[in-house]
Amino acid sequence: MDNGTCAFTGHRNIIAAHKGSISELLSRAIAYAYGEGCRTFLSGGAVGFDTLAAREVIRFRIFHPDVRLVLVLPCINQDERWSARDRDAYAYILGAADEVSYVCDTYTDDCMKRRNMALASAADIMIAYVGRSASGAGQTVRMAESLGKRIYNLYPSLDK
């Protein structure tokens, strides 16, 4: 894979027991994807795992300037109902991204699903944090599976 793409998907809420280990495990997963040829990393920009993954890519990019962070967002105003803290974290990753694309201009009933499909379609490798399949992140993993993508779910490793 030359200049491959890695996408992230995961839950908005990270389990308290996972918070101490998730950043390190995510950092190792990013290094693995990089070793497999991924140079473009896609985040859906949601609260929780997406934001954490984007921040880890930003850190990784310090030592690997050939890495690109691309935010694939459902709509321009996705953060309008978020807390001030979450909006600040979102503003940080928006400012640090190499590219930002929006699936829709404004919120629609299917903009999240369309964003999820865009992530699944573009990925060569998907790094996930999914413990419940009945979720948007679970939907994204199923989409990636149906497209034959390689998926690495960090949740089971953290749940041990």
Secondary structure as a PSIPRED ss2 file (coil, helix, strand):
# PSIPRED VFORMAT (PSIPRED V4.0)

   1 M C   1.000  0.000  0.000
   2 D C   1.000  0.000  0.000
   3 N C   1.000  0.000  0.000
   4 G E   0.000  0.000  1.000
   5 T E   0.000  0.000  1.000
   6 C E   0.000  0.000  1.000
   7 A E   0.000  0.000  1.000
   8 F E   0.000  0.000  1.000
   9 T E   0.000  0.000  1.000
  10 G E   0.000  0.000  1.000
  11 H C   1.000  0.000  0.000
  12 R C   1.000  0.000  0.000
  13 N C   1.000  0.000  0.000
  14 I C   1.000  0.000  0.000
  15 I C   1.000  0.000  0.000
  16 A H   0.000  1.000  0.000
  17 A H   0.000  1.000  0.000
  18 H H   0.000  1.000  0.000
  19 K C   1.000  0.000  0.000
  20 G C   1.000  0.000  0.000
  21 S C   1.000  0.000  0.000
  22 I H   0.000  1.000  0.000
  23 S H   0.000  1.000  0.000
  24 E H   0.000  1.000  0.000
  25 L H   0.000  1.000  0.000
  26 L H   0.000  1.000  0.000
  27 S H   0.000  1.000  0.000
  28 R H   0.000  1.000  0.000
  29 A H   0.000  1.000  0.000
  30 I H   0.000  1.000  0.000
  31 A H   0.000  1.000  0.000
  32 Y H   0.000  1.000  0.000
  33 A H   0.000  1.000  0.000
  34 Y H   0.000  1.000  0.000
  35 G H   0.000  1.000  0.000
  36 E C   1.000  0.000  0.000
  37 G C   1.000  0.000  0.000
  38 C E   0.000  0.000  1.000
  39 R E   0.000  0.000  1.000
  40 T E   0.000  0.000  1.000
  41 F E   0.000  0.000  1.000
  42 L E   0.000  0.000  1.000
  43 S E   0.000  0.000  1.000
  44 G C   1.000  0.000  0.000
  45 G C   1.000  0.000  0.000
  46 A C   1.000  0.000  0.000
  47 V C   1.000  0.000  0.000
  48 G C   1.000  0.000  0.000
  49 F H   0.000  1.000  0.000
  50 D H   0.000  1.000  0.000
  51 T H   0.000  1.000  0.000
  52 L H   0.000  1.000  0.000
  53 A H   0.000  1.000  0.000
  54 A H   0.000  1.000  0.000
  55 R H   0.000  1.000  0.000
  56 E H   0.000  1.000  0.000
  57 V H   0.000  1.000  0.000
  58 I H   0.000  1.000  0.000
  59 R H   0.000  1.000  0.000
  60 F H   0.000  1.000  0.000
  61 R H   0.000  1.000  0.000
  62 I H   0.000  1.000  0.000
  63 F H   0.000  1.000  0.000
  64 H C   1.000  0.000  0.000
  65 P C   1.000  0.000  0.000
  66 D C   1.000  0.000  0.000
  67 V C   1.000  0.000  0.000
  68 R E   0.000  0.000  1.000
  69 L E   0.000  0.000  1.000
  70 V E   0.000  0.000  1.000
  71 L E   0.000  0.000  1.000
  72 V E   0.000  0.000  1.000
  73 L E   0.000  0.000  1.000
  74 P E   0.000  0.000  1.000
  75 C E   0.000  0.000  1.000
  76 I C   1.000  0.000  0.000
  77 N C   1.000  0.000  0.000
  78 Q C   1.000  0.000  0.000
  79 D C   1.000  0.000  0.000
  80 E C   1.000  0.000  0.000
  81 R C   1.000  0.000  0.000
  82 W C   1.000  0.000  0.000
  83 S C   1.000  0.000  0.000
  84 A H   0.000  1.000  0.000
  85 R H   0.000  1.000  0.000
  86 D H   0.000  1.000  0.000
  87 R H   0.000  1.000  0.000
  88 D H   0.000  1.000  0.000
  89 A H   0.000  1.000  0.000
  90 Y H   0.000  1.000  0.000
  91 A H   0.000  1.000  0.000
  92 Y H   0.000  1.000  0.000
  93 I H   0.000  1.000  0.000
  94 L H   0.000  1.000  0.000
  95 G H   0.000  1.000  0.000
  96 A H   0.000  1.000  0.000
  97 A C   1.000  0.000  0.000
  98 D C   1.000  0.000  0.000
  99 E E   0.000  0.000  1.000
 100 V E   0.000  0.000  1.000
 101 S E   0.000  0.000  1.000
 102 Y E   0.000  0.000  1.000
 103 V E   0.000  0.000  1.000
 104 C E   0.000  0.000  1.000
 105 D C   1.000  0.000  0.000
 106 T C   1.000  0.000  0.000
 107 Y C   1.000  0.000  0.000
 108 T C   1.000  0.000  0.000
 109 D C   1.000  0.000  0.000
 110 D C   1.000  0.000  0.000
 111 C H   0.000  1.000  0.000
 112 M H   0.000  1.000  0.000
 113 K H   0.000  1.000  0.000
 114 R H   0.000  1.000  0.000
 115 R H   0.000  1.000  0.000
 116 N H   0.000  1.000  0.000
 117 M H   0.000  1.000  0.000
 118 A H   0.000  1.000  0.000
 119 L H   0.000  1.000  0.000
 120 A H   0.000  1.000  0.000
 121 S H   0.000  1.000  0.000
 122 A H   0.000  1.000  0.000
 123 A C   1.000  0.000  0.000
 124 D C   1.000  0.000  0.000
 125 I E   0.000  0.000  1.000
 126 M E   0.000  0.000  1.000
 127 I E   0.000  0.000  1.000
 128 A E   0.000  0.000  1.000
 129 Y E   0.000  0.000  1.000
 130 V C   1.000  0.000  0.000
 131 G C   1.000  0.000  0.000
 132 R C   1.000  0.000  0.000
 133 S C   1.000  0.000  0.000
 134 A C   1.000  0.000  0.000
 135 S C   1.000  0.000  0.000
 136 G H   0.000  1.000  0.000
 137 A H   0.000  1.000  0.000
 138 G H   0.000  1.000  0.000
 139 Q H   0.000  1.000  0.000
 140 T H   0.000  1.000  0.000
 141 V H   0.000  1.000  0.000
 142 R H   0.000  1.000  0.000
 143 M H   0.000  1.000  0.000
 144 A H   0.000  1.000  0.000
 145 E H   0.000  1.000  0.000
 146 S H   0.000  1.000  0.000
 147 L C   1.000  0.000  0.000
 148 G C   1.000  0.000  0.000
 149 K C   1.000  0.000  0.000
 150 R E   0.000  0.000  1.000
 151 I E   0.000  0.000  1.000
 152 Y E   0.000  0.000  1.000
 153 N E   0.000  0.000  1.000
 154 L C   1.000  0.000  0.000
 155 Y H   0.000  1.000  0.000
 156 P H   0.000  1.000  0.000
 157 S H   0.000  1.000  0.000
 158 L H   0.000  1.000  0.000
 159 D C   1.000  0.000  0.000
 160 K C   1.000  0.000  0.000
